[in-house]
Amino acid sequence: MQTILGAGGPIGTELAKALTVYTGNIRLVSRNPKRVNPEDELLAGDLLDYAVVDEAVKGSEVVYLTIGFPYDHKVWERNWPKLISDVIKACKEHDCKLVFFDNAYMYDKDKLDCITESTPVNPSSKKGQVRARIAEMIMQEVWTGKLTALIARSADFYGPGIENNSLLIETVFKPIYKGKKAIWLGSARYKHSFTYTPDAGKATALLGNTEDAFNQVWHLPTAPNPFTGKQWINEIARQMNRKPGYWSIPKWIVRFMGLFMPIMRETVEMMYQYNRDYVFDSSKFRERFDWQATSCKQAIREIIKADFPSK
């Protein structure tokens, strides 16, 4: 049995599809789980309840944690450490391996031009501090030999079928498709990596089924030499046959918008990712598995084909 805690989101769904290569026994766990594959086993429950976590983990060989909490640092500070502690406890109790799907918020903001697994952990945001703390909780158990686990990290992601979970989809794909100007946070002259969700799902499944991949951190396959913000906008507009207009939104406007929009209030502290090159390096994965990430142009093409039909 391989179990996904937090099934139903963009990553959990792609992961469930990919796991069929390795197993016919897949358990999906969330408040309202829905089958991705015909034979999926469903378990409904609140993962902040340890009894639900324990029942979900029981009988599993590998557990994948892909849950996403509301984008609010107070929610993260309250929920993430508790959940990680409970999942670690259950995995140790039932002797199963853990794969944690993580982001890149914990890295030093002055080292983002080439982010590797060895980039210093030095978070500059409240949400980054939470991510650093929970990653350390997992790896501390690994280092003491009490848990077999790995951390699979992704840049901000984009992909087909994503609703309200991708900044690039919401601020660039959707406005351009509607004939409006795109919105780009910060300066559009800097490079910015995005991880393609089908790549992330397949790669996470592969890691979870590769014995020597455990007890370390991996960056999931992400296209090298990413576009600048302006290049992202131009290429998406070109493939949609639309005009590539856009607004660059500075930090002070995002802060002002935060007075009325909670999501923007939470975005202010992450603006540092958009005022410098943000290049997510996954060469460790590429070299180990000889796997090339989907190119930016191809990913854009597939997203448009799936979600933005020609008018």
BELFEN-V783618 format. One line per field, one symbol per residue. ss: DSSP state (2 for helix, 1 for strand, 0 for the rest). psi: psi as a letter, one per 20 degrees, with the letter a starting at -180 (. if undefined). A space follows every 50 residues. Layout:
# BELFEN-V783618
ss = ???
psi = ???
This chain:
# BELFEN-V783618
ss = 01111000022222222220000001111100000000001111000002 22222220000111100000002222222222222222222222001111 11000010222000100000100002222222222222222220000011 11100011000000002222222222200001111000001100112222 22222222002220001110000000012222222222220000011110 22222220000222222222222200010100222222200000022222 22222220000
psi = pppookqhrgghghggghiihhqjnppppagmqqpgqhjpppoproijoh hggghhhpjqgpppojqprqmohhgghghghggggggggghggjlqqpop orakiiqpijkiinorijppomqjrhhhhghgghghgghghghjjiqorq poqqrqrqrqjpojjpghghiggggghjjrqrpppbpjiqqpqppphhgg gghggggikogjirkrpqpqppprmrqrghhggggggghilrplqqppor hhgggghihhohhhhihgijihijkrpnoopkhggghgjlppqpqggggg ghgghhimqp.
